[in-house]
Amino acid sequence: MGPVPKAQCGPSDRTESGLQGQTTLRERASGDSELGYKCNLELVGQFRGEGAFSQDGPSYFDHCAYMATENNPQQAHPGIVVIDVSDPTNPRATAYLADTPAGLNPHEPTR
């Protein structure tokens, strides 16, 4: 066991100028850090739902992701969305768990 090796970023990656994983005061003050950074990360697929309740992200089991939605009264599908990610280029909703008070208002990530 030892330290994790420094990431080898590609030419199209957008990286911090400070230590890996840390933004500098200049990056934060200039607003540069608001654009986000990436290294060895490419978008493969994307599910566009109706908003997420938590910024902790979804939970995963087998080929499904479970994400708590915002549960806005104008939302067509409230509750926890079950996303089939077996084809990572085409994630799709397969169910909405909204039949219990906990499903409609989870308050926490679905981990």
C-alpha positions in Angstrom: 0.0 0.0 0.0 1.1 3.5 -0.7 -0.1 6.8 -2.1 -2.4 6.8 -5.1 -0.4 7.8 -8.2 -1.0 11.2 -9.7 -3.7 11.1 -12.4 -2.5 11.4 -16.0 -4.9 13.9 -17.5 -5.6 14.1 -21.2 -5.3 17.2 -23.5 -9.0 18.0 -23.3 -9.2 17.7 -19.5 -9.8 20.8 -17.4 -7.7 20.6 -14.2 -7.0 22.7 -11.1 -3.8 24.6 -11.1 -3.1 23.7 -7.4 -2.7 20.3 -5.9 -4.7 17.6 -7.5 -8.3 17.9 -6.2 -7.8 21.3 -4.7 -8.7 24.7 -6.1 -6.5 27.7 -5.5 -7.7 31.0 -4.0 -7.3 32.6 -7.4 -9.5 29.9 -9.1 -12.2 30.5 -6.5 -12.0 34.3 -6.5 -12.0 34.5 -10.3 -15.0 32.2 -10.7 -13.0 29.7 -12.7 -13.8 27.0 -10.3 -17.5 27.4 -11.0 -16.9 25.9 -14.4 -15.9 22.6 -12.9 -12.8 20.4 -13.4 -12.2 17.0 -14.9 -9.4 14.5 -15.4 -9.8 11.2 -17.1 -13.6 11.7 -17.1 -15.8 11.6 -20.1 -19.6 11.8 -20.3 -20.9 8.4 -21.5 -24.7 8.9 -20.9 -27.1 11.1 -19.0 -30.5 10.8 -17.5 -32.4 14.0 -17.4 -35.1 13.7 -14.8 -37.1 16.3 -12.9 -34.6 17.3 -10.3 -32.7 15.6 -7.5 -33.5 15.9 -3.8 -29.9 15.4 -2.6 -26.5 16.3 -4.0 -25.1 13.1 -2.6 -26.0 11.4 -5.9 -27.8 8.1 -6.5 -27.4 4.8 -4.9 -26.7 1.7 -7.1 -27.6 -2.0 -7.0 -26.9 -4.3 -9.8 -27.8 -2.4 -13.1 -30.1 0.1 -11.4 -29.5 3.6 -9.9 -32.0 5.0 -7.3 -32.3 8.7 -7.1 -34.6 10.8 -4.8 -36.3 13.5 -6.9 -37.1 17.1 -5.9 -40.8 16.3 -5.4 -42.1 19.7 -6.7 -45.9 19.8 -6.8 -45.7 20.4 -10.6 -43.6 17.3 -11.1 -45.0 14.6 -13.3 -43.1 11.8 -11.5 -42.5 12.4 -7.8 -40.7 9.9 -5.5 -37.5 7.9 -6.0 -36.7 7.3 -9.7 -35.3 3.8 -10.6 -32.9 4.2 -13.5 -31.8 1.3 -15.6 -28.1 1.8 -16.4 -27.4 -1.6 -18.0 -26.7 0.4 -21.2 -24.6 3.3 -19.8 -25.0 5.3 -23.0 -28.8 5.2 -22.6 -29.9 5.3 -19.0 -33.7 5.3 -18.7 -36.3 5.5 -15.9 -38.0 2.2 -15.3 -40.1 3.0 -12.2 -41.0 5.7 -9.7 -41.2 4.7 -6.0 -44.0 7.0 -4.8 -46.4 4.7 -3.0 -45.2 5.4 0.5 -44.5 8.6 2.5 -40.8 7.7 2.6 -40.7 7.3 -1.2 -42.3 10.7 -1.7 -40.1 12.5 0.9 -37.0 10.6 1.6 -35.1 13.5 3.3 -31.8 11.6 2.7 -30.0 10.0 -0.2 -31.4 6.6 -1.0 -28.2 4.7 0.1 
